[in-house]
Amino acid sequence: MKHIFEQGDNPKAPTLLLLHGTGGSEQDLLGIGRMISPGSSLLGVKGNVSENGHARFFRRLAEGIFDEEDLIFRTEELKTFVDESAEQYKFDRNNVIAVGYSNGANIAGSLLFHYENVLNGAILFHPMVPRRGITLPNLGGTAVFIGAGDNDPICPPNETTDLSALLEGASADVTLHWESYGHQLTRGEVLEAVKWFNTNYVFN
């Protein structure tokens, strides 16, 4: 997968897996990653799917309707990529936190839905429920931050509350933050994610 890796200066800090929204690139969330954890290594990834020339992490059949078969395949593809990247760049595979926006948040959520111990935590900006009607793995000990907009036309509030409930039902520790905006990623929710990170991850 096309990607960029920036080596952090604190080997104890988690590696941040940065996953862009539709039409983004592997560089989109580097600045946000530096805000969240200045000492972390950053792994920015570009989705392998093209939708009318716009990069995505998996196909969709229509707005808000995911191609589940492709989602499952691409989720495994991303997991394998992170596994291989940990070996290539010598970071701790057990200390990876995903930071995703929109489509990137959805593929990060799908990692949590399909694999146990795949992430040490996740920051999901404007995610939807990746799949319904499946049994989630045990997410005990996994902290998840969800940033959402109560006027989001792409990700309605019920998607956010449903996702939060499903993750909590699998024993994840979920923090839900609402902004009075739409689907755009706001500075306010990023700053709340920084607070959440500093509360949940202490390293020297």
BELNORGI-V484573 format. One record per pair of residues at least 12 apart in sequence whose ideal C-beta (glycine too) atoms are under 10 Angstrom apart, sorted by the first residue. I is the first residue (numbers start at 1). J is the second residue. Records with the same first field share a line. If there is no record, write none. Layout:
I=J ; J
This chain:
1=26 ; 45 ; 46 ; 47 ; 48 ; 57 ; 74 ; 77 ; 78 ; 80 ; 81 ; 82 ; 84 ; 85
2=25 ; 26 ; 44 ; 45 ; 46 ; 47 ; 48 ; 55
3=17 ; 18 ; 26 ; 27 ; 43 ; 44 ; 45 ; 46 ; 81 ; 82 ; 85 ; 89
4=18 ; 25 ; 26 ; 27 ; 30 ; 42 ; 43 ; 44 ; 45 ; 46
5=26 ; 41 ; 42 ; 43 ; 44 ; 45 ; 85 ; 88 ; 89 ; 91
6=18 ; 30 ; 33 ; 34 ; 40 ; 41 ; 42 ; 43 ; 44 ; 89
7=40 ; 41 ; 42 ; 89 ; 90 ; 91
8=33 ; 34 ; 37 ; 38 ; 39 ; 40 ; 41 ; 42 ; 91
9=38 ; 39 ; 40 ; 41
10=37 ; 38 ; 39 ; 40 ; 41 ; 203 ; 204
11=39 ; 41 ; 90 ; 91 ; 92 ; 95 ; 203
12=39 ; 40 ; 92 ; 95 ; 201 ; 202 ; 203 ; 204
13=37 ; 38 ; 39 ; 40 ; 41 ; 91 ; 92 ; 95 ; 97 ; 201 ; 203 ; 204
14=36 ; 37 ; 39 ; 40 ; 41 ; 91 ; 92 ; 94 ; 95 ; 96 ; 97 ; 119 ; 120 ; 121 ; 197 ; 201 ; 203
15=33 ; 37 ; 40 ; 41 ; 42 ; 43 ; 82 ; 85 ; 86 ; 89 ; 91 ; 92 ; 93 ; 95 ; 96 ; 97 ; 98 ; 120
16=29 ; 30 ; 32 ; 33 ; 34 ; 36 ; 37 ; 40 ; 41 ; 42 ; 43 ; 44 ; 96 ; 97 ; 98 ; 99 ; 121 ; 123 ; 197
17=29 ; 33 ; 41 ; 42 ; 43 ; 44 ; 45 ; 78 ; 81 ; 82 ; 85 ; 96 ; 97 ; 98 ; 99 ; 100 ; 104 ; 107 ; 108 ; 111 ; 119 ; 122
18=30 ; 31 ; 32 ; 33 ; 36 ; 42 ; 43 ; 44 ; 45 ; 97 ; 98 ; 99 ; 100 ; 101 ; 104 ; 108 ; 123
19=43 ; 44 ; 45 ; 46 ; 47 ; 57 ; 78 ; 98 ; 99 ; 100 ; 101 ; 102 ; 103 ; 104 ; 105 ; 106 ; 107 ; 108 ; 111 ; 122 ; 123 ; 124 ; 125
20=44 ; 45 ; 46 ; 47 ; 55 ; 56 ; 57 ; 99 ; 100 ; 101 ; 102 ; 103 ; 104 ; 105 ; 107
21=47 ; 54 ; 55 ; 56 ; 57 ; 100 ; 101 ; 102 ; 103 ; 104 ; 105 ; 106 ; 125 ; 126 ; 154 ; 183 ; 184 ; 185
22=47 ; 49 ; 51 ; 52 ; 54 ; 55 ; 56 ; 57 ; 60 ; 101 ; 102 ; 103 ; 104 ; 106 ; 154
23=47 ; 51 ; 52 ; 53 ; 54 ; 55 ; 56 ; 102 ; 103
24=44 ; 46 ; 47 ; 54 ; 55 ; 56 ; 57 ; 101 ; 102 ; 103 ; 104
25=44 ; 45 ; 46 ; 47 ; 55
26=42 ; 43 ; 44 ; 45 ; 46 ; 47 ; 55
27=42 ; 44 ; 46
28=44 ; 46 ; 55 ; 101 ; 104 ; 185
29=42 ; 44 ; 45 ; 99 ; 100 ; 101 ; 104 ; 123 ; 125 ; 185 ; 190
30=42 ; 44
31=190
32=99 ; 101 ; 123 ; 125 ; 185 ; 187 ; 190 ; 193 ; 194
33=97 ; 99 ; 123
35=187 ; 190 ; 191 ; 193 ; 194 ; 197
36=97 ; 99 ; 123 ; 145 ; 190 ; 191 ; 193 ; 194 ; 196 ; 197 ; 198 ; 201
37=97 ; 99 ; 194 ; 197 ; 198 ; 201 ; 203
39=203
40=91 ; 95 ; 96 ; 97 ; 99 ; 197 ; 201 ; 203
41=89 ; 90 ; 91 ; 92 ; 95 ; 96
42=99
43=81 ; 82 ; 85 ; 86 ; 89 ; 91 ; 96 ; 98
44=99 ; 104
45=57 ; 78 ; 81 ; 82 ; 85 ; 98 ; 100 ; 104 ; 107
47=74 ; 77 ; 78 ; 103 ; 104 ; 107
48=74 ; 77 ; 78 ; 81
49=67 ; 70 ; 74 ; 103
51=103
54=103
55=103
56=70 ; 74 ; 102 ; 103 ; 104 ; 106 ; 107
57=70 ; 71 ; 74 ; 75 ; 77 ; 78 ; 100 ; 102 ; 103 ; 104 ; 105 ; 106 ; 107 ; 108 ; 110
58=70 ; 71 ; 72 ; 73 ; 74 ; 75 ; 77 ; 78 ; 103 ; 106 ; 107 ; 110 ; 130
59=71 ; 73 ; 74
60=103 ; 106
63=153 ; 154
64=128 ; 154 ; 155 ; 156 ; 159
66=103 ; 106 ; 110 ; 128 ; 129 ; 130 ; 131
68=110 ; 130 ; 131 ; 132 ; 134
71=106 ; 107 ; 110 ; 113 ; 114 ; 130 ; 131
72=110 ; 113 ; 114 ; 130 ; 131 ; 134
74=107 ; 110
75=106 ; 107 ; 108 ; 109 ; 110 ; 111 ; 112 ; 113 ; 114 ; 115 ; 118 ; 130 ; 131
76=110 ; 111 ; 114 ; 115
77=107
78=98 ; 107 ; 108 ; 110 ; 111 ; 118
79=110 ; 111 ; 114 ; 115 ; 118 ; 119
82=96 ; 98 ; 111 ; 118 ; 119
83=96 ; 118
92=120
93=117 ; 118 ; 120
94=117 ; 118 ; 119 ; 120
95=119 ; 120 ; 121 ; 201 ; 203
96=111 ; 118 ; 119 ; 120 ; 121 ; 122
97=119 ; 120 ; 121 ; 122 ; 123 ; 142 ; 143 ; 144 ; 145 ; 197 ; 200 ; 201
98=111 ; 112 ; 118 ; 119 ; 120 ; 121 ; 122 ; 123 ; 124 ; 144
99=121 ; 122 ; 123 ; 124 ; 125 ; 145 ; 190 ; 193 ; 197
100=122 ; 123 ; 124 ; 125 ; 126 ; 127
101=123 ; 124 ; 125 ; 126 ; 127 ; 147 ; 183 ; 184 ; 185 ; 190
102=124 ; 125 ; 126 ; 127 ; 128 ; 152 ; 154 ; 155 ; 183 ; 184 ; 185
103=126 ; 127 ; 128
104=124 ; 125 ; 126 ; 127
105=122 ; 123 ; 124 ; 125 ; 126 ; 127 ; 128 ; 130 ; 146 ; 147 ; 148 ; 155 ; 163 ; 185
106=124 ; 126 ; 127 ; 128 ; 129 ; 130 ; 131 ; 155 ; 163
107=127 ; 130
108=122 ; 123 ; 124 ; 125 ; 127 ; 130 ; 144
109=122 ; 124 ; 127 ; 128 ; 129 ; 130 ; 131 ; 144 ; 146 ; 163 ; 166 ; 167
110=127 ; 129 ; 130 ; 131
111=130
112=124 ; 130 ; 136 ; 137 ; 139 ; 142 ; 144 ; 163 ; 166 ; 167 ; 170 ; 172
113=129 ; 130 ; 131 ; 132 ; 134 ; 135 ; 136 ; 137 ; 139 ; 163 ; 166 ; 167 ; 170
114=130 ; 131 ; 134 ; 136 ; 137
115=137
116=136 ; 137 ; 138 ; 139 ; 140 ; 142 ; 170
117=137 ; 138 ; 139 ; 141 ; 142
118=137 ; 139 ; 142
119=139 ; 142 ; 143 ; 144
120=141 ; 142 ; 143 ; 200 ; 201
121=141 ; 142 ; 143 ; 144 ; 145 ; 172 ; 173 ; 196 ; 197 ; 200 ; 201
122=139 ; 142 ; 143 ; 144 ; 145 ; 146 ; 167 ; 172 ; 174
123=143 ; 144 ; 145 ; 146 ; 147 ; 175 ; 189 ; 190 ; 192 ; 193 ; 194 ; 196 ; 197
124=144 ; 145 ; 146 ; 147 ; 148 ; 160 ; 163 ; 164 ; 167 ; 174 ; 176 ; 193
125=145 ; 146 ; 147 ; 148 ; 149 ; 155 ; 177 ; 179 ; 183 ; 184 ; 185 ; 186 ; 189 ; 190 ; 193
126=146 ; 147 ; 148 ; 149 ; 152 ; 154 ; 155 ; 159 ; 160 ; 179 ; 181 ; 182 ; 183 ; 184 ; 185 ; 186 ; 189
127=144 ; 146 ; 147 ; 148 ; 155 ; 159 ; 160 ; 163 ; 164 ; 167
128=152 ; 154 ; 155 ; 156 ; 159 ; 160 ; 162 ; 163
129=155 ; 158 ; 159 ; 160 ; 161 ; 162 ; 163 ; 164 ; 165 ; 166 ; 167
130=163 ; 166
131=166
132=162 ; 166
134=166
135=169 ; 170
136=166 ; 167 ; 169 ; 170 ; 171 ; 172
137=170 ; 171
138=170 ; 171 ; 172
139=166 ; 167 ; 168 ; 169 ; 170 ; 171 ; 172 ; 173 ; 174
140=170 ; 171 ; 172 ; 173
141=171 ; 172 ; 173
142=167 ; 170 ; 171 ; 172 ; 173 ; 174
143=172 ; 173 ; 174 ; 175 ; 196 ; 197 ; 199 ; 200 ; 201
144=163 ; 164 ; 167 ; 168 ; 172 ; 173 ; 174 ; 175 ; 176 ; 196 ; 200
145=173 ; 174 ; 175 ; 176 ; 177 ; 189 ; 192 ; 193 ; 194 ; 195 ; 196 ; 197 ; 199 ; 200
146=160 ; 161 ; 163 ; 164 ; 167 ; 174 ; 175 ; 176 ; 177 ; 178 ; 189 ; 193 ; 196
147=160 ; 175 ; 176 ; 177 ; 178 ; 179 ; 185 ; 186 ; 188 ; 189 ; 190 ; 192 ; 193 ; 196
148=160 ; 161 ; 163 ; 164 ; 176 ; 177 ; 178 ; 179 ; 181 ; 183 ; 189
149=178 ; 179 ; 180 ; 181 ; 182 ; 183 ; 184 ; 185 ; 186 ; 189
150=178 ; 179 ; 180 ; 181 ; 182
151=178 ; 179 ; 180 ; 181 ; 182 ; 183
152=178 ; 179 ; 181 ; 182 ; 183 ; 184
153=182 ; 183
154=182 ; 183
155=182 ; 183
157=178
160=176 ; 178
161=176
163=176
164=176
173=200
175=192 ; 193 ; 195 ; 196 ; 199 ; 200
177=189 ; 191 ; 192 ; 193 ; 195 ; 196
178=192
179=192
